[in-house]
């Protein structure tokens, strides 16, 4: 069976990590070799960059510096994990990819999509997910979900609610732009119901 690259996008607290873990188990039951990863991060070098951008004060970076760090991490991740895994016939499930940078830095911080597209072309070229799940949730509800996390990776969660509203609008806009290979799911539903919707979509698209 051909390898597939599937990404999960959404605002803070939308449940991406939980859905990736549930999907991994279902794919393994089908005999599929699966790699789960995340952005920023995914490789030792990219995880160093992750710590720089996800911890500390809200205004610690200029928006363009933040975007450059994100794409630097993505370059390491794509070259050293994602592409080799796909070439070896594995399915790659990734918690965030370039759509997050388009949303957070491009539209949330106002750098614009044209600048983000240029950075994408330079850093990772033409690679695209085979399928993107956009998990949609009201920003206030999503932030409430994150409050129980015991982590110092809360820099983005601390940003103003208006920023998170921009993110939601951005992701919903991307789901229309990339409609052929994306699905929007209401992330306020019960976790197993969301998982069933995701797996049904994958069964239909990839004939597993």
DRENSELO-528059 format. One record per residue (C-alpha): residue number from 1; x, y, z. Coordinates in Angstrom, 1 decimal, always signed. Each point is the difference from the previous one (the first is absolute). Layout:
// DRENSELO-528059
<kolba><seq>NUM</seq><px>X</px><py>Y</py><pz>Z</pz></kolba>
...
This chain:
// DRENSELO-528059
<kolba><seq>1</seq><px>+0.0</px><py>+0.0</py><pz>+0.0</pz></kolba>
<kolba><seq>2</seq><px>+1.3</px><py>+3.4</py><pz>-0.9</pz></kolba>
<kolba><seq>3</seq><px>+1.2</px><py>+2.3</py><pz>+2.7</pz></kolba>
<kolba><seq>4</seq><px>-2.1</px><py>+3.0</py><pz>+1.0</pz></kolba>
<kolba><seq>5</seq><px>+0.8</px><py>+3.3</py><pz>+1.7</pz></kolba>
<kolba><seq>6</seq><px>-2.9</px><py>+1.1</py><pz>+2.2</pz></kolba>
<kolba><seq>7</seq><px>+0.1</px><py>+3.2</py><pz>+2.0</pz></kolba>
<kolba><seq>8</seq><px>-2.2</px><py>+1.4</py><pz>+2.8</pz></kolba>
<kolba><seq>9</seq><px>-0.6</px><py>+3.7</py><pz>+0.4</pz></kolba>
<kolba><seq>10</seq><px>-2.0</px><py>+2.1</py><pz>+2.4</pz></kolba>
<kolba><seq>11</seq><px>+0.1</px><py>+2.5</py><pz>+2.8</pz></kolba>
<kolba><seq>12</seq><px>+1.2</px><py>-0.6</py><pz>+3.5</pz></kolba>
<kolba><seq>13</seq><px>-1.9</px><py>-2.7</py><pz>+1.8</pz></kolba>
<kolba><seq>14</seq><px>-1.6</px><py>-1.4</py><pz>-3.1</pz></kolba>
<kolba><seq>15</seq><px>+1.1</px><py>-3.6</py><pz>+0.8</pz></kolba>
<kolba><seq>16</seq><px>+2.4</px><py>-0.7</py><pz>-2.8</pz></kolba>
<kolba><seq>17</seq><px>+2.4</px><py>-2.1</py><pz>+2.1</pz></kolba>
<kolba><seq>18</seq><px>-2.8</px><py>-2.2</py><pz>+1.3</pz></kolba>
<kolba><seq>19</seq><px>-1.4</px><py>-0.6</py><pz>-3.4</pz></kolba>
<kolba><seq>20</seq><px>+3.4</px><py>-0.9</py><pz>-1.4</pz></kolba>
<kolba><seq>21</seq><px>+0.5</px><py>-2.6</py><pz>+2.7</pz></kolba>
<kolba><seq>22</seq><px>-3.4</px><py>-1.5</py><pz>-0.6</pz></kolba>
<kolba><seq>23</seq><px>+0.6</px><py>-0.1</py><pz>-3.8</pz></kolba>
<kolba><seq>24</seq><px>+3.4</px><py>-1.6</py><pz>+0.5</pz></kolba>
<kolba><seq>25</seq><px>-1.6</px><py>-2.9</py><pz>+1.8</pz></kolba>
<kolba><seq>26</seq><px>-2.6</px><py>-0.5</py><pz>-2.6</pz></kolba>
<kolba><seq>27</seq><px>+2.5</px><py>+0.0</py><pz>-2.9</pz></kolba>
<kolba><seq>28</seq><px>+2.3</px><py>-2.4</py><pz>+1.8</pz></kolba>
<kolba><seq>29</seq><px>-3.0</px><py>-2.4</py><pz>+0.3</pz></kolba>
<kolba><seq>30</seq><px>-0.2</px><py>+0.2</py><pz>-3.7</pz></kolba>
<kolba><seq>31</seq><px>+3.7</px><py>-1.0</py><pz>-0.3</pz></kolba>
<kolba><seq>32</seq><px>+1.2</px><py>+3.4</py><pz>-1.0</pz></kolba>
<kolba><seq>33</seq><px>+3.5</px><py>+1.2</py><pz>+1.2</pz></kolba>
<kolba><seq>34</seq><px>-0.6</px><py>+3.5</py><pz>+1.6</pz></kolba>
<kolba><seq>35</seq><px>+2.3</px><py>+2.8</py><pz>+1.1</pz></kolba>
<kolba><seq>36</seq><px>-1.5</px><py>+2.7</py><pz>+2.3</pz></kolba>
<kolba><seq>37</seq><px>+1.7</px><py>+3.3</py><pz>+0.3</pz></kolba>
<kolba><seq>38</seq><px>-0.6</px><py>+3.7</py><pz>+0.7</pz></kolba>
<kolba><seq>39</seq><px>+0.9</px><py>+3.5</py><pz>-0.9</pz></kolba>
<kolba><seq>40</seq><px>+1.9</px><py>+1.9</py><pz>+1.0</pz></kolba>
<kolba><seq>41</seq><px>+2.3</px><py>-2.9</py><pz>+0.8</pz></kolba>
<kolba><seq>42</seq><px>+0.1</px><py>-3.6</py><pz>-1.0</pz></kolba>
<kolba><seq>43</seq><px>+3.8</px><py>-0.4</py><pz>-0.1</pz></kolba>
<kolba><seq>44</seq><px>+2.6</px><py>+0.8</py><pz>+2.6</pz></kolba>
<kolba><seq>45</seq><px>+1.1</px><py>+3.1</py><pz>-1.8</pz></kolba>
<kolba><seq>46</seq><px>-3.5</px><py>+1.2</py><pz>-0.7</pz></kolba>
<kolba><seq>47</seq><px>-1.0</px><py>-0.6</py><pz>+3.7</pz></kolba>
<kolba><seq>48</seq><px>+2.7</px><py>+2.5</py><pz>+1.0</pz></kolba>
<kolba><seq>49</seq><px>-1.7</px><py>+2.6</py><pz>-2.2</pz></kolba>
<kolba><seq>50</seq><px>-3.4</px><py>-1.1</py><pz>+1.4</pz></kolba>
<kolba><seq>51</seq><px>+1.0</px><py>+1.0</py><pz>+3.5</pz></kolba>
<kolba><seq>52</seq><px>+1.1</px><py>+3.4</py><pz>-1.2</pz></kolba>
<kolba><seq>53</seq><px>-3.4</px><py>+0.9</py><pz>-1.5</pz></kolba>
<kolba><seq>54</seq><px>-2.4</px><py>-1.7</py><pz>+2.3</pz></kolba>
<kolba><seq>55</seq><px>+1.3</px><py>+1.2</py><pz>+3.4</pz></kolba>
<kolba><seq>56</seq><px>+0.5</px><py>+3.3</py><pz>+1.6</pz></kolba>
<kolba><seq>57</seq><px>-1.6</px><py>+3.4</py><pz>-0.3</pz></kolba>
<kolba><seq>58</seq><px>-2.6</px><py>+0.8</py><pz>-2.7</pz></kolba>
<kolba><seq>59</seq><px>+2.1</px><py>+2.7</py><pz>-1.6</pz></kolba>
<kolba><seq>60</seq><px>+3.4</px><py>-1.6</py><pz>+0.2</pz></kolba>
<kolba><seq>61</seq><px>+0.4</px><py>-0.2</py><pz>-3.9</pz></kolba>
<kolba><seq>62</seq><px>-0.7</px><py>+2.2</py><pz>-2.9</pz></kolba>
<kolba><seq>63</seq><px>-2.7</px><py>-1.6</py><pz>-2.2</pz></kolba>
<kolba><seq>64</seq><px>+2.4</px><py>-0.6</py><pz>-2.9</pz></kolba>
<kolba><seq>65</seq><px>+2.7</px><py>-1.5</py><pz>+2.3</pz></kolba>
<kolba><seq>66</seq><px>-2.7</px><py>-2.3</py><pz>+1.4</pz></kolba>
<kolba><seq>67</seq><px>-1.0</px><py>-1.0</py><pz>-3.6</pz></kolba>
<kolba><seq>68</seq><px>+3.6</px><py>-0.7</py><pz>-0.9</pz></kolba>
<kolba><seq>69</seq><px>+0.5</px><py>-2.2</py><pz>+3.0</pz></kolba>
<kolba><seq>70</seq><px>-3.2</px><py>-1.9</py><pz>-0.9</pz></kolba>
<kolba><seq>71</seq><px>+1.2</px><py>-0.7</py><pz>-3.5</pz></kolba>
<kolba><seq>72</seq><px>+3.5</px><py>-0.8</py><pz>+1.1</pz></kolba>
<kolba><seq>73</seq><px>-1.4</px><py>-2.6</py><pz>+2.3</pz></kolba>
<kolba><seq>74</seq><px>-2.3</px><py>-1.2</py><pz>-2.8</pz></kolba>
<kolba><seq>75</seq><px>+3.0</px><py>-0.4</py><pz>-2.4</pz></kolba>
<kolba><seq>76</seq><px>+1.8</px><py>-2.2</py><pz>+2.5</pz></kolba>
<kolba><seq>77</seq><px>-3.1</px><py>-2.0</py><pz>+0.6</pz></kolba>
<kolba><seq>78</seq><px>-1.0</px><py>-0.5</py><pz>-3.6</pz></kolba>
<kolba><seq>79</seq><px>+3.5</px><py>-0.9</py><pz>-1.2</pz></kolba>
<kolba><seq>80</seq><px>+0.9</px><py>-2.3</py><pz>+2.8</pz></kolba>
<kolba><seq>81</seq><px>-3.3</px><py>-1.7</py><pz>+1.0</pz></kolba>
<kolba><seq>82</seq><px>-3.0</px><py>+0.7</py><pz>-2.2</pz></kolba>
<kolba><seq>83</seq><px>+1.5</px><py>-0.7</py><pz>-3.4</pz></kolba>
<kolba><seq>84</seq><px>+2.1</px><py>-3.0</py><pz>+1.0</pz></kolba>
<kolba><seq>85</seq><px>-3.0</px><py>-1.5</py><pz>+1.7</pz></kolba>
<kolba><seq>86</seq><px>-2.3</px><py>+0.4</py><pz>-3.0</pz></kolba>
<kolba><seq>87</seq><px>+2.7</px><py>-1.4</py><pz>-2.3</pz></kolba>
<kolba><seq>88</seq><px>+0.2</px><py>-3.1</py><pz>+2.2</pz></kolba>
<kolba><seq>89</seq><px>-3.7</px><py>-0.6</py><pz>-0.5</pz></kolba>
<kolba><seq>90</seq><px>-1.2</px><py>+1.3</py><pz>+3.4</pz></kolba>
<kolba><seq>91</seq><px>-3.0</px><py>+2.2</py><pz>+0.7</pz></kolba>
<kolba><seq>92</seq><px>+0.9</px><py>+3.2</py><pz>+1.7</pz></kolba>
<kolba><seq>93</seq><px>-2.5</px><py>+1.7</py><pz>+2.4</pz></kolba>
<kolba><seq>94</seq><px>+1.1</px><py>+3.5</py><pz>+0.9</pz></kolba>
<kolba><seq>95</seq><px>-1.3</px><py>+2.3</py><pz>+2.7</pz></kolba>
<kolba><seq>96</seq><px>+0.2</px><py>+3.3</py><pz>-2.0</pz></kolba>
<kolba><seq>97</seq><px>+1.8</px><py>+0.8</py><pz>-3.2</pz></kolba>
<kolba><seq>98</seq><px>+0.4</px><py>+3.1</py><pz>-2.1</pz></kolba>
<kolba><seq>99</seq><px>-3.7</px><py>+1.0</py><pz>+0.2</pz></kolba>
<kolba><seq>100</seq><px>+0.7</px><py>+0.9</py><pz>+3.7</pz></kolba>
<kolba><seq>101</seq><px>+2.8</px><py>+2.4</py><pz>-0.9</pz></kolba>
<kolba><seq>102</seq><px>-2.3</px><py>+1.5</py><pz>-2.7</pz></kolba>
<kolba><seq>103</seq><px>-2.6</px><py>+0.5</py><pz>+2.7</pz></kolba>
<kolba><seq>104</seq><px>+2.1</px><py>+1.0</py><pz>+3.0</pz></kolba>
<kolba><seq>105</seq><px>+2.7</px><py>+2.1</py><pz>-1.5</pz></kolba>
<kolba><seq>106</seq><px>-1.5</px><py>+0.8</py><pz>-3.4</pz></kolba>
<kolba><seq>107</seq><px>-3.5</px><py>+1.1</py><pz>+1.0</pz></kolba>
<kolba><seq>108</seq><px>+0.1</px><py>+0.1</py><pz>+3.8</pz></kolba>
<kolba><seq>109</seq><px>+3.1</px><py>+2.2</py><pz>+0.1</pz></kolba>
<kolba><seq>110</seq><px>-0.7</px><py>+1.7</py><pz>-3.3</pz></kolba>
<kolba><seq>111</seq><px>+3.0</px><py>-1.0</py><pz>-2.0</pz></kolba>
<kolba><seq>112</seq><px>-2.2</px><py>-1.0</py><pz>-2.9</pz></kolba>
<kolba><seq>113</seq><px>-0.3</px><py>-3.2</py><pz>-2.0</pz></kolba>
<kolba><seq>114</seq><px>+2.2</px><py>+1.0</py><pz>-2.8</pz></kolba>
<kolba><seq>115</seq><px>+3.0</px><py>+0.2</py><pz>+2.4</pz></kolba>
<kolba><seq>116</seq><px>-0.9</px><py>-3.3</py><pz>+1.5</pz></kolba>
<kolba><seq>117</seq><px>-0.3</px><py>-1.7</py><pz>-3.4</pz></kolba>
<kolba><seq>118</seq><px>+3.5</px><py>+1.3</py><pz>-0.9</pz></kolba>
<kolba><seq>119</seq><px>+1.5</px><py>-1.4</py><pz>+3.2</pz></kolba>
<kolba><seq>120</seq><px>-1.7</px><py>-3.3</py><pz>-0.7</pz></kolba>
<kolba><seq>121</seq><px>+1.4</px><py>-0.2</py><pz>-3.5</pz></kolba>
<kolba><seq>122</seq><px>+3.5</px><py>+0.7</py><pz>+1.3</pz></kolba>
<kolba><seq>123</seq><px>-0.1</px><py>-2.3</py><pz>+3.0</pz></kolba>
<kolba><seq>124</seq><px>-2.0</px><py>-3.1</py><pz>-1.0</pz></kolba>
<kolba><seq>125</seq><px>-0.8</px><py>+0.4</py><pz>-3.6</pz></kolba>
<kolba><seq>126</seq><px>-3.2</px><py>-1.5</py><pz>-1.5</pz></kolba>
<kolba><seq>127</seq><px>-0.9</px><py>-2.7</py><pz>+2.6</pz></kolba>
<kolba><seq>128</seq><px>-3.7</px><py>+0.0</py><pz>+0.8</pz></kolba>
<kolba><seq>129</seq><px>-2.1</px><py>-2.2</py><pz>+2.4</pz></kolba>
<kolba><seq>130</seq><px>-2.2</px><py>-2.6</py><pz>-1.7</pz></kolba>
<kolba><seq>131</seq><px>-2.7</px><py>+0.9</py><pz>+2.5</pz></kolba>
<kolba><seq>132</seq><px>-0.5</px><py>+2.8</py><pz>+2.5</pz></kolba>
<kolba><seq>133</seq><px>-2.5</px><py>-0.2</py><pz>+2.9</pz></kolba>
<kolba><seq>134</seq><px>-1.0</px><py>+3.4</py><pz>+1.3</pz></kolba>
<kolba><seq>135</seq><px>-1.3</px><py>-0.4</py><pz>+3.6</pz></kolba>
<kolba><seq>136</seq><px>-2.3</px><py>+3.0</py><pz>+0.6</pz></kolba>
<kolba><seq>137</seq><px>-0.8</px><py>+1.2</py><pz>+3.5</pz></kolba>
<kolba><seq>138</seq><px>-1.1</px><py>+3.3</py><pz>+1.5</pz></kolba>
<kolba><seq>139</seq><px>+3.2</px><py>+1.7</py><pz>+1.2</pz></kolba>
<kolba><seq>140</seq><px>-1.3</px><py>+0.6</py><pz>+3.5</pz></kolba>
<kolba><seq>141</seq><px>-0.9</px><py>-3.7</py><pz>+0.4</pz></kolba>
<kolba><seq>142</seq><px>+3.3</px><py>-1.0</py><pz>-1.4</pz></kolba>
<kolba><seq>143</seq><px>+2.0</px><py>+2.2</py><pz>+2.3</pz></kolba>
<kolba><seq>144</seq><px>-2.0</px><py>-1.3</py><pz>+3.0</pz></kolba>
<kolba><seq>145</seq><px>+1.0</px><py>-3.6</py><pz>-1.0</pz></kolba>
<kolba><seq>146</seq><px>+3.7</px><py>+1.0</py><pz>+0.1</pz></kolba>
<kolba><seq>147</seq><px>-0.1</px><py>+1.3</py><pz>+3.6</pz></kolba>
<kolba><seq>148</seq><px>+0.4</px><py>-3.4</py><pz>+1.5</pz></kolba>
<kolba><seq>149</seq><px>+3.2</px><py>-0.8</py><pz>-1.8</pz></kolba>
<kolba><seq>150</seq><px>+3.2</px><py>-0.2</py><pz>+2.1</pz></kolba>
<kolba><seq>151</seq><px>+2.4</px><py>+1.5</py><pz>-2.4</pz></kolba>
<kolba><seq>152</seq><px>+2.0</px><py>+3.2</py><pz>-0.6</pz></kolba>
<kolba><seq>153</seq><px>-0.8</px><py>-0.1</py><pz>-3.7</pz></kolba>
<kolba><seq>154</seq><px>-2.7</px><py>+2.5</py><pz>+0.4</pz></kolba>
<kolba><seq>155</seq><px>+1.3</px><py>+3.1</py><pz>-1.8</pz></kolba>
<kolba><seq>156</seq><px>-2.7</px><py>-0.1</py><pz>-2.7</pz></kolba>
<kolba><seq>157</seq><px>-2.8</px><py>-0.8</py><pz>+2.4</pz></kolba>
<kolba><seq>158</seq><px>+0.8</px><py>+3.2</py><pz>+1.9</pz></kolba>
<kolba><seq>159</seq><px>-0.6</px><py>+2.1</py><pz>-3.1</pz></kolba>
<kolba><seq>160</seq><px>-3.1</px><py>+2.2</py><pz>-0.1</pz></kolba>
<kolba><seq>161</seq><px>-3.3</px><py>-1.7</py><pz>-0.9</pz></kolba>
<kolba><seq>162</seq><px>-0.2</px><py>+2.2</py><pz>-3.1</pz></kolba>
<kolba><seq>163</seq><px>+3.1</px><py>-1.7</py><pz>-1.3</pz></kolba>
<kolba><seq>164</seq><px>-1.6</px><py>-3.4</py><pz>+0.5</pz></kolba>
<kolba><seq>165</seq><px>-3.1</px><py>+1.2</py><pz>-1.8</pz></kolba>
<kolba><seq>166</seq><px>+2.2</px><py>+0.9</py><pz>-3.0</pz></kolba>
<kolba><seq>167</seq><px>+1.4</px><py>-3.5</py><pz>+0.1</pz></kolba>
<kolba><seq>168</seq><px>-3.4</px><py>-1.6</py><pz>-0.2</pz></kolba>
<kolba><seq>169</seq><px>-1.0</px><py>+2.2</py><pz>-2.9</pz></kolba>
<kolba><seq>170</seq><px>+3.3</px><py>-0.8</py><pz>-1.7</pz></kolba>
<kolba><seq>171</seq><px>-0.4</px><py>-3.8</py><pz>+0.3</pz></kolba>
<kolba><seq>172</seq><px>-3.6</px><py>+0.1</py><pz>-1.2</pz></kolba>
<kolba><seq>173</seq><px>+1.2</px><py>+2.1</py><pz>-3.0</pz></kolba>
<kolba><seq>174</seq><px>+2.7</px><py>-2.5</py><pz>-0.8</pz></kolba>
<kolba><seq>175</seq><px>-2.5</px><py>-2.8</py><pz>+0.1</pz></kolba>
<kolba><seq>176</seq><px>-1.8</px><py>+1.7</py><pz>-2.9</pz></kolba>
<kolba><seq>177</seq><px>+3.2</px><py>+0.8</py><pz>-1.9</pz></kolba>
<kolba><seq>178</seq><px>+1.2</px><py>-3.6</py><pz>+0.3</pz></kolba>
<kolba><seq>179</seq><px>-3.4</px><py>-1.6</py><pz>-0.1</pz></kolba>
<kolba><seq>180</seq><px>+1.0</px><py>-3.0</py><pz>-2.2</pz></kolba>
<kolba><seq>181</seq><px>+2.4</px><py>-1.4</py><pz>+2.6</pz></kolba>
<kolba><seq>182</seq><px>-1.4</px><py>+1.3</py><pz>+3.3</pz></kolba>
<kolba><seq>183</seq><px>-2.9</px><py>-0.7</py><pz>+2.4</pz></kolba>
<kolba><seq>184</seq><px>-1.4</px><py>+2.3</py><pz>+2.7</pz></kolba>
<kolba><seq>185</seq><px>-1.2</px><py>-1.8</py><pz>+3.2</pz></kolba>
<kolba><seq>186</seq><px>-1.9</px><py>+1.5</py><pz>+2.9</pz></kolba>
<kolba><seq>187</seq><px>+2.5</px><py>-0.5</py><pz>+2.8</pz></kolba>
<kolba><seq>188</seq><px>-2.5</px><py>+0.6</py><pz>+2.8</pz></kolba>
<kolba><seq>189</seq><px>-1.5</px><py>-3.4</py><pz>-0.6</pz></kolba>
<kolba><seq>190</seq><px>+0.7</px><py>-3.1</py><pz>+2.1</pz></kolba>
<kolba><seq>191</seq><px>+3.5</px><py>-1.2</py><pz>-0.6</pz></kolba>
<kolba><seq>192</seq><px>-0.9</px><py>-3.5</py><pz>-1.3</pz></kolba>
<kolba><seq>193</seq><px>-2.6</px><py>+1.4</py><pz>-2.4</pz></kolba>
<kolba><seq>194</seq><px>+2.7</px><py>+2.3</py><pz>-1.5</pz></kolba>
<kolba><seq>195</seq><px>+2.3</px><py>-3.0</py><pz>-0.3</pz></kolba>
<kolba><seq>196</seq><px>-2.6</px><py>-2.0</py><pz>-1.8</pz></kolba>
<kolba><seq>197</seq><px>-0.6</px><py>+2.9</py><pz>-2.5</pz></kolba>
<kolba><seq>198</seq><px>+3.7</px><py>+0.2</py><pz>-0.7</pz></kolba>
<kolba><seq>199</seq><px>+0.4</px><py>-3.7</py><pz>-0.5</pz></kolba>
<kolba><seq>200</seq><px>-3.0</px><py>-0.2</py><pz>-2.3</pz></kolba>
<kolba><seq>201</seq><px>+1.4</px><py>+2.8</py><pz>-2.1</pz></kolba>
<kolba><seq>202</seq><px>+3.4</px><py>-1.8</py><pz>-0.3</pz></kolba>
<kolba><seq>203</seq><px>-1.7</px><py>-3.3</py><pz>-0.9</pz></kolba>
<kolba><seq>204</seq><px>-1.9</px><py>+1.7</py><pz>-2.7</pz></kolba>
<kolba><seq>205</seq><px>+2.9</px><py>+2.0</py><pz>-1.5</pz></kolba>
<kolba><seq>206</seq><px>+2.8</px><py>-2.6</py><pz>+0.3</pz></kolba>
<kolba><seq>207</seq><px>-2.0</px><py>-3.2</py><pz>-0.4</pz></kolba>
<kolba><seq>208</seq><px>+1.4</px><py>-1.8</py><pz>+3.0</pz></kolba>
